[in-house]
Amino acid sequence: MKSCAIYYPYINVPRNSWFSKILLYWDEVGAIVPSEYIEDPQRLGPYMRELVKEQLVTQLVPGMYLWNLRNFATAFIQHIDNNYRPHPFLYRIPWVKIHMEKLQDVGDMLVEKQLARRNPLDGGAWYEVEPRIANIFMAYLAAVLGQTVSQDRFYPITDNERLLNPFIPHSKFNKEANFVRKVVLEGVLPSPARAVEPGQLADFKSKYSKELKAFRREVEGRVAEIAIIEDDGARIFRLNQAKSSMQEIVEELSSRMTEEKKWPKVTFSDFCAIGGSVASGYKAILDNDLKFGLVAAGFGLAPAIFNAFKDSDIQLEDKPLAYAALARRRFADA
């Protein structure tokens, strides 16, 4: 089975070293693109169009998959009702534009709560959404959409660690919140220090496909193993042990990159995942909440994601909720 990532929060992916490393290490990378962009590709940026042409990015159209997910809107709104507190300067902060095809019925529900508004100048295709709600929604959309698009599930990935926050529990009182935690393996992803042209990147990925896949699976496996360790000291020990054990393959991949002609200098990035006993733990919490009519507050987005698939035929996998590859300053030796 392939390992796939779905980029959020924007339609156009960034042209930078971060996205080059994502394209290298994941079998398939998706971007959330409204159908009107498929019909008129010129609305995409030139870099995005080139990535699609080289089959490095797959365009995922939300309207094709969300229409039959009956709980998509209500699960998110329930999450907002249970967790959101208005910002004291709510109307002084610039609001974020989100396409109506992404929001589905969530858009009008947020308008009713005065957390979104339509802009008639945009032809009605866009909503302006309160910034914190927008960040939470885009994380939710990426997580839900990624489970519906194919047999190979897509998991959210972002270059902004702050955008992982919606997935992280914030309850100080519920021990169950410890089912999910952030795990960071420092400096384990060798990657180009600046963006690589799509054609050149596709050639390298094809040439070293086996090595790149094996390494990513090794990293994912270590993260999944470490995320379920509850003791902080034991978890830190295993993190250091994992990093040391992977040093040889990290250096090997770095060497292959430095050998490439016109390849940027190689740097090393952190690998971050939101993991733990995700599916089993949150299913238990959600079942308990539904049984007793309680509120799954303080647990992050996971209960909302699982609630979205209630009465659905889709079975969620017990894998990390989201990933990030974070920038570092350490460079490989020339």
C-alpha positions as CSV (number, residue, x, y, z in Angstrom):
1,M,0.0,0.0,0.0
2,K,1.2,3.5,-0.9
3,S,2.0,6.2,1.7
4,C,0.1,9.3,0.7
5,A,0.0,12.9,2.0
6,I,-2.6,15.6,1.5
7,Y,-1.3,19.2,1.7
8,Y,-3.1,21.9,3.6
9,P,-4.2,24.7,4.1
10,Y,-3.9,26.3,0.6
11,I,-4.9,25.3,-3.0
12,N,-1.5,26.1,-4.5
13,V,1.4,24.2,-2.9
14,P,4.5,26.2,-1.9
15,R,7.5,26.4,-4.2
16,N,10.2,25.9,-1.6
17,S,12.6,23.3,-0.1
18,W,9.9,22.1,2.3
19,F,7.6,20.9,-0.4
20,S,10.4,19.4,-2.4
21,K,11.2,17.1,0.5
22,I,7.5,16.1,0.8
23,L,7.4,15.2,-2.9
24,L,10.6,13.1,-2.4
25,Y,9.5,11.0,0.6
26,W,5.8,10.4,0.0
27,D,4.5,8.0,-2.8
28,E,1.7,10.4,-3.7
29,V,1.0,14.0,-2.6
30,G,-2.5,15.4,-2.9
31,A,-3.7,19.1,-3.0
32,I,-7.3,20.1,-2.2
33,V,-8.5,21.8,-5.4
34,P,-12.1,23.0,-6.2
35,S,-13.6,21.6,-9.4
36,E,-13.5,25.0,-11.2
37,Y,-9.7,24.9,-11.0
38,I,-9.7,21.6,-12.8
39,E,-11.9,23.1,-15.6
40,D,-9.7,26.1,-15.8
41,P,-6.1,25.1,-15.0
42,Q,-4.8,28.6,-15.6
43,R,-6.2,29.5,-12.2
44,L,-3.4,27.4,-10.7
45,G,0.1,28.8,-10.5
46,P,2.6,27.7,-13.1
47,Y,4.6,25.7,-10.5
48,M,1.5,23.8,-9.5
49,R,0.6,23.1,-13.1
50,E,4.1,21.7,-13.7
51,L,3.8,19.4,-10.7
52,V,0.5,18.1,-11.9
53,K,2.0,17.5,-15.4
54,E,4.9,15.6,-13.9
55,Q,2.4,13.5,-11.8
56,L,4.1,14.7,-8.6
57,V,0.8,16.2,-7.3
58,T,-2.7,14.7,-7.4
59,Q,-5.6,17.2,-7.4
60,L,-8.3,16.1,-4.9
61,V,-11.7,17.6,-5.6
62,P,-13.7,17.8,-2.4
63,G,-17.1,17.9,-4.1
64,M,-16.5,14.5,-5.6
65,Y,-16.1,12.8,-2.1
66,L,-17.9,14.8,0.6
67,W,-21.4,14.9,-0.9
68,N,-22.3,11.5,0.6
69,L,-20.7,12.0,4.0
70,R,-23.8,12.9,5.9
71,N,-22.1,13.9,9.2
72,F,-19.3,16.1,7.6
73,A,-20.9,19.4,8.5
74,T,-22.6,18.5,11.8
75,A,-19.5,16.8,13.3
76,F,-17.4,20.0,12.6
77,I,-20.0,22.4,14.0
78,Q,-20.5,20.3,17.1
79,H,-16.7,20.5,17.6
80,I,-16.8,24.3,17.3
81,D,-19.7,24.5,19.7
82,N,-17.9,22.5,22.3
83,N,-14.4,24.0,21.9
84,Y,-14.5,27.5,20.4
85,R,-14.3,30.7,22.4
86,P,-14.7,34.1,20.6
87,H,-11.5,36.2,20.3
88,P,-11.9,39.6,22.0
89,F,-10.7,41.3,18.7
90,L,-12.7,39.0,16.5
91,Y,-13.6,41.6,13.8
92,R,-10.3,43.4,13.7
93,I,-8.4,40.4,12.4
94,P,-8.4,39.8,8.6
95,W,-10.7,36.8,7.8
96,V,-9.6,33.9,5.6
97,K,-11.2,33.1,2.2
98,I,-12.3,29.4,1.8
99,H,-14.0,28.1,-1.3
100,M,-17.6,27.0,-0.9
101,E,-16.8,23.5,-2.4
102,K,-14.5,22.9,0.6
103,L,-17.0,24.0,3.2
104,Q,-20.1,22.3,1.9
105,D,-22.9,23.0,4.4
106,V,-20.4,24.1,7.0
107,G,-20.3,27.5,5.3
108,D,-23.9,28.5,5.9
109,M,-23.8,27.0,9.4
110,L,-20.9,29.3,10.2
111,V,-22.6,32.3,8.7
112,E,-25.5,31.7,11.1
113,K,-23.1,31.7,14.0
114,Q,-21.5,34.9,12.6
115,L,-18.2,33.1,12.2
116,A,-18.2,33.4,8.4
117,R,-19.7,35.7,5.7
118,R,-20.2,35.6,2.0
119,N,-18.5,38.2,-0.2
120,P,-20.8,39.1,-3.1
121,L,-17.8,40.5,-5.0
122,D,-16.5,36.9,-5.4
123,G,-19.6,35.7,-7.2
124,G,-20.7,33.7,-4.1
125,A,-18.1,31.0,-4.5
126,W,-16.0,32.1,-1.5
127,Y,-16.7,32.5,2.2
128,E,-14.6,34.7,4.5
129,V,-14.1,32.7,7.7
130,E,-12.8,33.8,11.2
131,P,-9.1,32.9,11.1
132,R,-9.0,30.4,14.0
133,I,-12.1,28.6,12.7
134,A,-10.5,28.6,9.2
135,N,-7.3,26.9,10.5
136,I,-9.3,24.3,12.4
137,F,-11.5,23.6,9.4
138,M,-8.7,23.1,6.9
139,A,-7.1,20.6,9.2
140,Y,-10.4,18.8,9.6
141,L,-11.1,18.9,5.9
142,A,-7.7,17.5,5.1
143,A,-8.1,14.7,7.6
144,V,-11.6,13.7,6.5
145,L,-11.1,14.1,2.7
146,G,-7.8,12.1,3.0
147,Q,-9.8,9.1,4.3
148,T,-12.3,9.1,1.4
149,V,-10.4,9.7,-1.8
150,S,-9.0,6.2,-2.5
151,Q,-8.1,2.9,-0.9
152,D,-4.7,4.4,-0.3
153,R,-5.4,6.9,2.5
154,F,-4.0,10.4,2.4
155,Y,-2.8,11.9,5.7
156,P,-2.6,15.7,6.3
157,I,0.8,17.3,6.1
158,T,1.8,20.9,6.5
159,D,4.9,23.1,6.8
160,N,3.5,25.1,9.7
161,E,3.8,23.4,13.1
162,R,1.1,25.8,14.4
163,L,-1.4,24.3,11.9
164,L,-1.0,20.9,13.7
165,N,-2.4,22.3,16.9
166,P,-6.1,21.4,16.0
167,F,-5.1,17.8,16.2
168,I,-3.4,18.0,19.6
169,P,-5.5,17.5,22.8
170,H,-5.5,20.5,25.1
171,S,-7.3,19.0,28.1
172,K,-5.3,19.2,31.4
173,F,-7.8,17.1,33.3
174,N,-8.7,14.2,31.0
175,K,-6.1,11.4,31.1
176,E,-7.7,10.0,27.9
177,A,-6.2,13.0,26.0
178,N,-2.8,11.3,26.3
179,F,-4.0,8.9,23.6
180,V,-2.5,11.5,21.1
181,R,0.8,13.3,21.3
182,K,3.3,15.0,19.1
183,V,6.5,13.1,18.3
184,V,9.5,14.8,16.7
185,L,12.5,13.0,15.2
186,E,15.2,15.7,14.9
187,G,17.3,16.1,11.7
188,V,16.4,12.8,10.1
189,L,15.2,14.0,6.6
190,P,17.9,14.8,4.2
191,S,16.5,17.2,1.5
192,P,17.5,20.0,-0.9
193,A,18.0,23.4,0.8
194,R,15.9,25.1,-1.9
195,A,13.1,24.1,-4.3
196,V,14.1,21.6,-7.1
197,E,12.5,21.9,-10.6
198,P,9.7,19.4,-11.0
199,G,11.3,17.4,-13.8
200,Q,14.6,17.0,-12.0
201,L,12.8,16.0,-8.8
202,A,10.7,13.4,-10.6
203,D,13.9,11.9,-12.1
204,F,15.6,11.6,-8.7
205,K,12.4,10.2,-7.1
206,S,12.2,7.6,-9.9
207,K,15.9,6.7,-9.7
208,Y,15.9,6.2,-5.9
209,S,12.3,5.2,-5.4
210,K,13.1,2.0,-3.5
211,E,15.5,3.8,-1.1
212,L,13.2,6.7,-0.4
213,K,10.2,4.5,0.3
214,A,12.1,2.2,2.6
215,F,13.4,5.1,4.6
216,R,10.1,6.8,4.9
217,R,8.5,3.6,6.1
218,E,11.3,3.2,8.7
219,V,10.7,6.7,10.0
220,E,6.9,6.2,10.1
221,G,7.3,2.9,11.9
222,R,9.6,4.4,14.5
223,V,7.2,7.3,15.1
224,A,4.2,5.0,15.5
225,E,6.1,2.9,18.0
226,I,7.4,5.9,20.0
227,A,4.0,7.7,20.1
228,I,2.4,5.1,22.2
229,I,5.0,5.3,25.0
230,E,3.4,7.1,27.9
231,D,6.5,7.8,30.0
232,D,8.3,11.0,28.9
233,G,11.8,9.7,29.8
234,A,11.3,6.4,28.0
235,R,10.0,8.2,24.9
236,I,13.0,10.6,24.8
237,F,15.4,7.6,25.1
238,R,13.7,5.8,22.2
239,L,13.7,8.9,20.1
240,N,17.5,9.3,20.5
241,Q,18.0,5.5,19.9
242,A,15.9,5.7,16.7
243,K,17.8,8.7,15.4
244,S,21.1,6.9,16.0
245,S,20.0,3.7,14.3
246,M,18.9,5.5,11.2
247,Q,22.1,7.5,10.8
248,E,23.6,5.2,8.1
249,I,20.6,5.4,5.7
250,V,20.3,9.2,6.3
251,E,23.9,9.6,5.3
252,E,23.4,7.3,2.2
253,L,20.5,9.4,1.0
254,S,22.4,12.6,1.6
255,S,25.3,11.3,-0.5
256,R,23.0,10.4,-3.4
257,M,21.6,13.9,-3.4
258,T,25.0,15.6,-3.3
259,E,26.0,13.6,-6.3
260,E,23.2,15.0,-8.4
261,K,24.2,17.7,-11.0
262,K,22.7,21.1,-10.3
263,W,21.2,19.8,-7.0
264,P,21.0,22.3,-4.2
265,K,23.0,21.9,-1.0
266,V,21.5,19.2,1.2
267,T,20.1,20.1,4.6
268,F,18.4,18.0,7.3
269,S,14.9,18.5,8.6
270,D,12.9,17.3,11.6
271,F,10.0,14.8,11.1
272,C,7.0,15.5,13.2
273,A,3.9,13.4,13.6
274,I,0.7,13.6,15.7
275,G,0.3,10.0,16.7
276,G,-0.5,7.5,19.5
277,S,-3.3,5.0,20.0
278,V,-5.3,7.2,17.6
279,A,-8.2,5.1,16.2
280,S,-8.7,2.7,19.2
281,G,-8.3,5.5,21.8
282,Y,-10.6,8.0,20.3
283,K,-13.2,5.5,19.2
284,A,-13.5,4.5,22.9
285,I,-13.8,8.2,23.9
286,L,-16.3,9.0,21.2
287,D,-18.4,5.9,22.0
288,N,-18.5,6.9,25.6
289,D,-19.5,10.5,24.8
290,L,-22.3,9.4,22.5
291,K,-23.5,6.9,25.1
292,F,-23.8,9.4,27.9
293,G,-24.5,12.5,25.9
294,L,-21.2,14.1,27.0
295,V,-18.9,16.5,25.2
296,A,-15.6,15.5,23.7
297,A,-14.0,18.8,24.5
298,G,-10.3,19.4,24.9
299,F,-9.4,16.3,22.9
300,G,-8.5,18.0,19.6
301,L,-10.0,17.2,16.3
302,A,-10.0,13.4,16.5
303,P,-13.5,13.0,18.0
304,A,-14.9,15.2,15.2
305,I,-13.1,13.3,12.5
306,F,-14.4,10.0,13.8
307,N,-17.9,11.4,14.2
308,A,-17.8,12.5,10.6
309,F,-17.6,8.9,9.6
310,K,-20.3,7.7,11.9
311,D,-22.8,5.5,10.0
312,S,-20.3,5.4,7.1
313,D,-18.8,2.3,5.5
314,I,-15.3,3.8,5.7
315,Q,-13.1,2.2,8.4
316,L,-10.4,4.6,9.8
317,E,-6.9,3.3,10.2
318,D,-4.9,3.3,13.4
319,K,-2.2,5.6,12.0
320,P,-0.9,9.1,12.9
321,L,-3.4,11.9,12.4
322,A,-1.1,14.3,10.7
323,Y,2.5,15.0,9.7
324,A,4.9,17.9,9.4
325,A,8.4,18.1,8.1
326,L,10.1,21.0,9.9
327,A,13.0,23.1,8.7
328,R,16.4,22.9,10.2
329,R,19.7,24.7,9.7
330,R,22.2,21.9,9.7
331,F,23.7,21.2,6.2
332,A,25.4,18.2,4.9
333,D,29.2,18.2,4.3
334,A,30.1,19.1,0.7
